[in-house]
Each structure stands twice: as structure tokens, then as C-alpha cells.
Amino acid sequence: MGKVYERIEGRIRTFIEEQPVFFTATAPLTGDGHVNLSPKGRAGSLVVLDPLTLAYLDFGGSGAETIAHLRENGRITVMWCAFTGPPKVLRVHGRGEPIFRDDPRWGDVIPLFGDADGPSARAIIVVRAERIGDSCGFAVPHMDYREERTQHAEHFGRKTDEEFAAYCEKKEHVGVSLDGLPALPLPLPPRSG
């Protein structure tokens, strides 16, 4: 049976920190806009900042729908599934905000990600929980985690910051979302701090 939690602490925090993959969902306010659902999973790219706040790194390589939706309305859901051990699905419904590379807060938050940071980090998404709840997860299959995929970090690790900024400028749906909403600021801001 599902349960609602007041805070991200104890076994809920441990569960979040042990999962190798999580998903984010956002949507624009317009009824005919594109709902976005994204998998995330580079090791170390998500941190719990306090019992009601978590943050994850937003990397280049795809569009910027999440950023656009958060800039427009702030709504976000983050979800984890237990693919091993006892079944569980955990969701954090909340309000999110992108911290861009030129934001003074960048220099304070980015060190929390340790080695997960890289030249392809284009924003830090901070999520303030409004509802934390789990459900049974009985229909989620057992799957074995084998290893991290390294291609993303290796590919972007070969680019200088200037090359990454040029990549972002050429990529479709990075500066503007599928629905025409402002997304990542372009030209890509330099890193602060």
C-alpha cells in the first residue's frame, strides 16, 4: 500500500541514493503542449540537498524540454523504481528551478556532485518537494544493473567548454522547446564560481 512522507530522510533518502536511474516528468501549461518524460542516470548526478530538496545535473545531448517547462510553470515529478529488492515506486512531486551556469548559486551547488560534473553540465535542476509518496511497484520487473554507460561522459569530456557551447547553439530544441517556450539561455553562459 502507498504511503505519503513528510520528508526525504531515512529509508526514503537511502532508497533514492541507491537507485541507478530516475525519471523526470514535466509539461507546459497549454493543453496541447508536449508532455516530457526523461530518464536520468549518470552516477553521482543527483543529490539530496535537505529533507525537502533534491538537485540533479542537466546534461547536454538532448533537447531542453524540462528546462523550458520549469521556466514556464515550475511543475515537476521525479520518480524512482526498485528494479531489485522489495518492490517500490517513489515519486517526488514538486516545484523545480534550473540554475544556469552563470547563476551565482552554481559555484555553491556544483561541488556537491563531485566527479559527476563535466563540460556537458548545462544546468542544475533544483526540486523542492511538495508531496513525497510511494506505491507498491508490484508490476515493475526485476532487472539486474550491470554497469554505467560511459559514452556520454567520454564524448563530452573531449570537448572544451567553447566547443560544448557551440554544440548547444547548433542543436534544435535547446534554446526553445518543442512548443516554442524559452529553454536554455543561448549563447550558453560561462560557468560562474
ABEGO torsion letter per residue (X at the ends): XBBBBABBBEAAAAAAAABABBBBBBBBABAABBBBBBBBABBGABBBABAABBBBBBBBGBBAAAAAAAAAAGBBBBBBBBABEBBBBBBBBBBBBBBBAABAAAAAAAAAAEAABBAABABBBBBBBABBBBBAGAABBBBBBABBBAAAAAAAAABBAAAAAAAAAABBGAABBAAGBBBBBOBBBBBBX
